[in-house]
Amino acid sequence: MNEPKISDAAKRLYDQYSLHRVANLHEAYGKWFAVRLSDGDSDGVLYDSKQAAVRHQKHNEDFYAFVQITPAHMTMRDAETFLAVHRRMYDKGIRMADPDEASGGMDVIRRVTKEDQYNQLRSMFVGDRAPSNLIIPGR
């Protein structure tokens, strides 16, 4: 079985995530860093909040995605998927960063099952149905 090719951008994202987890151990959990969507590069800085990470990208937040360090490991395939999904969202006009929002902007909540993840992505890109376990307030 052929493994999918991992891009250099995904390798850079994976390296940044892993470096922050190893170098900062538990202090890194909950912190954020910015990753440039075009090439996976980062300024290498951990920020206390997503809003701080967004603000420090010199008003170019439309070119970045924002990654939170968690106790979970990130694989190179996870990094490749993260970049691909965020690039597609940005191409469709969905923005995840907002320097004026107290939280720094929206985030994609990862769904548990493959079916729900597929439905979530389909609803973002095609718009024909909402994820099966998505609760929309007021409806």
C-alpha positions in Angstrom: 0.0 0.0 0.0 1.4 3.4 -1.0 1.6 6.0 1.7 0.5 9.5 0.6 3.3 11.9 0.0 3.8 14.3 2.9 4.5 17.9 1.8 7.4 20.0 3.1 4.8 22.4 4.6 3.3 19.6 6.6 6.7 18.5 7.8 7.4 22.0 9.0 4.1 22.2 10.8 4.8 18.8 12.4 8.3 19.9 13.4 7.0 23.1 15.0 4.3 21.3 17.0 6.7 18.6 18.1 9.4 21.1 19.0 7.1 23.1 21.2 5.8 20.0 23.0 9.3 18.7 23.7 11.1 21.9 24.5 8.4 23.3 26.7 6.8 20.1 28.1 3.6 20.8 30.1 4.1 24.5 29.9 3.2 24.5 26.2 -0.2 22.9 26.7 -3.0 25.3 25.8 -0.7 27.8 24.0 -0.9 28.7 20.4 1.3 29.2 17.4 0.7 30.5 13.9 1.5 28.5 10.8 1.7 30.1 7.3 -0.7 28.2 5.0 1.5 28.6 2.0 4.6 26.8 3.3 3.9 25.6 6.9 6.4 28.0 8.3 6.0 29.7 11.7 7.5 32.5 13.6 8.4 29.9 16.3 6.7 31.8 19.1 4.2 30.3 21.5 1.4 32.7 22.4 -0.8 32.5 25.5 -4.0 32.9 23.5 -5.2 32.5 19.9 -6.0 36.2 19.9 -2.4 37.0 20.7 -1.1 34.7 18.0 -3.5 36.4 15.5 -2.5 39.9 16.5 1.2 39.2 16.1 0.9 38.2 12.4 1.1 41.8 11.4 -2.4 42.0 10.0 -1.8 39.1 7.6 -4.0 36.7 9.6 -5.7 35.6 6.3 -2.5 33.7 5.4 -2.2 31.8 8.7 -3.8 29.0 10.6 -3.5 28.8 14.3 -2.6 25.7 16.2 -3.1 24.9 19.9 -0.7 22.7 21.6 -2.4 19.8 23.4 -1.3 16.7 25.2 -2.1 14.8 22.0 0.7 14.0 19.4 0.5 15.4 15.9 1.5 13.0 13.1 2.8 14.2 9.7 -0.5 13.0 8.2 -2.4 15.1 10.8 -0.3 18.1 9.8 -1.0 17.5 6.1 -4.7 17.2 6.8 -4.8 20.3 9.0 -3.1 22.4 6.3 -5.3 21.0 3.5 -8.6 21.6 5.4 -7.6 25.1 6.4 -6.5 26.0 2.9 -9.8 24.8 1.4 -11.7 26.7 4.1 -9.8 29.9 3.3 -10.3 29.3 -0.4 -14.1 29.2 0.2 -14.0 32.4 2.2 -14.2 30.8 5.7 -11.9 32.7 8.0 -10.8 31.2 11.3 -8.9 34.2 12.6 -10.3 37.5 14.0 -7.9 39.8 15.9 -10.9 41.7 17.3 -12.6 38.6 18.7 -11.8 37.9 22.4 -11.0 34.3 21.6 -9.1 35.1 18.4 -11.8 33.8 16.1 -13.6 30.6 15.3 -12.1 27.1 15.4 -13.2 23.9 13.7 -14.4 21.4 16.3 -13.1 18.0 15.3 -15.8 15.4 15.1 -15.4 11.9 16.6 -16.5 9.6 13.9 -15.2 9.5 10.3 -18.8 9.9 9.1 -19.3 13.1 11.1 -15.9 14.5 10.0 -16.9 13.8 6.4 -20.3 15.5 6.9 -18.6 18.5 8.6 -16.2 19.0 5.7 -19.0 18.5 3.2 -21.2 21.1 4.9 -18.3 23.6 4.9 -17.4 23.1 1.2 -20.6 22.1 -0.4 -23.1 23.5 2.1 -25.8 20.9 1.5 -26.2 19.5 5.0 -25.0 20.1 8.5 -22.9 17.5 10.4 -25.2 14.9 12.0 -24.1 15.8 15.6 -23.9 19.5 15.2 -26.2 21.4 17.5 -27.2 24.8 16.1 -28.4 27.2 18.8 -31.9 28.5 18.3 -33.0 25.7 16.0 
